[in-house]
Amino acid sequence: MSDNASWFYGERLPEIAREHNCSLKEAESIFMQQDQPDFKNKEEKQESVEIDLPEKELFDLMLMAHDADITFNQLVNKALKYQLKQAEYQFENGDKLKPQFLAETE
């Protein structure tokens, strides 16, 4: 077990169990629930944007969304966020290429 895991299961988990007067298993589930981000209350500013796309590109994007098992709007949001990150990187670093992960195959 790593040092972090040893500390968590040896010290922190029993401490949580004492605080909540419960078993170690219940304390672990309490900790896991507390550690999860609360997406329901997360307020993200949203705007409506109208985009005119040629029919062929629209159908290609809809097919991409279907293949990824997400909605068309989710696909568009992902694409916009990705492009904004790319534009921010280029703004900060000039025209340098973004570093990429290289994997060797057999």
N, C-alpha and C positions, 0 to 999 in steps of 0.2 A: 504494500500500500504506500502511496506517496505521502510526503509530509503533510500536505494539505488534507488529504483524506484521513490520515491518522488523527490530525487535530480535530477535524469536523466530527468524526465518529467517537473520538475519545473525550473531547471536551465540549464542543459546541452543542451537539445533539443532546447529551444529558442535561445541559443547561436549559435548552428549550423545553425539554420534558419537565424539568422542575418548575419552570415559569408557568407552564400550562397545566401542570399536575396531570400528566398523561404518560403513556408508555413511549418507548423509543420509536416504535413504528408510527404511532400517531404523531409524534414530534417531527419525524421525517416528512410526513405528508403535510403538516402545518408549514414547515420550512419551504417545501416545494411550492405550495400555494402562494406564500408570501413572495417568493422569488420570481414568480411569473409576472411579466408586464401586463398592465391593465389596458387592453386595447379598446375596451368598450368606452372608457372615459377619455381616451386620447382624442384631443381635438386637433384635427388637421384642417387647415384652411383649404377650402375647395372652391374652384371657379369653374364655370361652364365656358367651354371654348368650342367654337364652331370651326370645323376643319372641312374643307372641300377636297375630296380625293377622287381621282379618276376611278371609274368602276372596277377596272382590273386590279388596281392596288388595293381597293377596299375589300374585294373578295379574297385576295391573297392574304391580307391581314386577318380577315375573319377566319380563314382556314388555319392560319398560324395559331390564333387564339383557341380554336377548337382542338387542334393537335396538342396544345399545352394544357387543355382542360381548364381554361380560364375564360372570363368574359372578354368581349372586345374592348370594353372600357378599361379593364385591368391591363390588357396588353398595351393600350395606348398610354396609360399612366406609367407603366414600366419603361416604355420606350422614351417618353418625355423625361422621366427622371434620369435615365441613363445618358441621354443627350445633354442634359443640364450638367451632370457630373463631368462629362467629357469636355464641355465648353469651359467649365470652371478650371479643370486641369490645364487646358490649353492657355487660358488666360493667365494662370499662375506660372506656367512653365514655358511659355512661348510655343513654338512649333515643334518642340521635341516630341518624339514618339513616346507614348505611354509604355512603361515597362510591362512586359508580358511574361507569364509563367511558361517556361519551356519544359516539356516532358519528353524524356527519351522513351522510345518504344523498341521492342526487341525485333 
